[in-house]
Amino acid sequence: MITIFITFTFLSLIIISISIINQKDISHSIILFMGFGLGSTILYFIFSAPDVALTEAVIGAGISVVILLVALLKTRIKETKEIV
């Protein structure tokens, strides 16, 4: 049963990574990047690395996504000010 779950998670990460590359909208790529981080967290936890899983959850799926979204928001605000 666990083998099926691990295989499904690996395949999901491959599909998510391909989707991240092929996205036209950057905000969708960032959200998918968060999903990739959460999938990695699950795999780290299953493979008995809870310290790495916790670090990936906090940094990979949390802090870096927030930083990327804030940077994207500030970039879009600056672009709209230049247009007007």
C-alpha positions in Angstrom: 0.0 0.0 0.0 2.8 2.4 0.9 4.5 1.6 -2.4 1.5 2.8 -4.3 1.4 6.0 -2.3 5.1 6.7 -2.9 4.8 6.0 -6.6 1.7 8.2 -6.9 3.6 11.0 -5.1 6.6 10.7 -7.3 4.5 10.8 -10.4 2.6 13.8 -9.1 5.9 15.6 -8.5 7.0 14.9 -12.1 3.6 16.2 -13.4 3.8 19.3 -11.2 7.3 20.1 -12.3 6.4 19.8 -16.0 3.3 22.0 -15.3 5.5 24.6 -13.6 7.7 24.9 -16.6 4.9 25.1 -19.1 2.8 27.7 -17.2 2.3 31.0 -19.0 1.2 32.9 -15.8 3.9 33.3 -13.2 1.4 33.4 -10.3 0.2 29.9 -11.3 3.8 28.7 -11.4 4.4 30.0 -7.9 1.3 28.2 -6.5 2.4 25.0 -8.3 5.9 25.5 -6.8 4.3 25.4 -3.4 2.5 22.2 -4.2 5.9 20.7 -5.3 7.3 21.7 -2.0 4.5 20.0 -0.1 4.9 16.8 -2.2 8.6 16.8 -1.4 7.8 17.2 2.3 5.5 14.2 2.2 8.3 12.1 0.5 10.9 13.2 3.0 8.6 12.3 5.9 7.9 8.9 4.4 11.6 8.2 3.9 12.2 8.8 7.6 13.7 12.3 7.4 11.4 14.4 9.5 14.0 17.2 10.1 14.4 17.6 6.3 10.6 17.4 5.8 10.1 20.2 8.4 12.7 22.4 6.8 11.3 21.8 3.3 7.8 22.7 4.6 8.9 25.9 6.3 11.3 27.2 3.7 10.4 25.5 0.4 6.6 25.6 0.7 6.2 28.5 3.0 8.7 31.3 3.1 10.0 31.2 -0.5 6.5 31.2 -1.9 5.5 34.2 0.2 8.7 36.0 -1.0 8.0 35.2 -4.6 4.3 36.3 -4.4 5.3 39.6 -2.7 7.9 40.2 -5.4 5.4 39.5 -8.1 2.8 41.8 -6.5 5.3 44.6 -6.2 6.4 44.1 -9.8 2.8 44.3 -11.1 2.1 47.4 -9.0 5.2 49.1 -10.5 4.1 48.1 -14.0 0.6 49.5 -13.6 2.0 52.8 -12.2 4.3 53.1 -15.3 1.4 52.5 -17.7 -0.8 55.2 -16.1 
